[in-house]
């Protein structure tokens, strides 16, 4: 019984950790176009921001509900500090789910993209939610799986470092 419990704990911990880098880390982010929740469409390669955070999430995902307010803090920080940073939440699934109500309830202002069929999530090799991609100058710099490594202060430091070093864009 104790061994079974230990195995469950270890498997649970390993599921939260990435033992090797994400397949896209260090590579050019795949380009895509998705509809915005409000109106219009958004294309990754058309974005002028130096750093882009893309979080893939689903309604009903409890860890996603923890991660969303953290990303909102990054979104607000970038806007108030006039940083060349954008945050997009990529909702995977049914567009009829109550996203507008959730955004109002949580006082979220980040833009939402709709990946109805999950094709962009598949292209980005998303296998669990939430998954947050840090893209700088078109390159995937970091992938945060779950909420364990998604800390606002550390993410701000990483973004500041990426903005200082740059990857080719003025």
Secondary structure, DSSP 8 states (H G I E B T S, - for coil): -HHHHHHHHHHHHHHHS-SS--TTTTSB----EEEESSSSEEEGGG---SEEEEEEE-TT-HHHHHHHHHHHHHHHHHHHTT-SEEEEEEEES-TTSSHHHHHHHHT--SEEEEETTSHHHHHTT--SS-EEEEEETTEEEEEEESSTT--HHHHHHHHHHHHHH-SS--
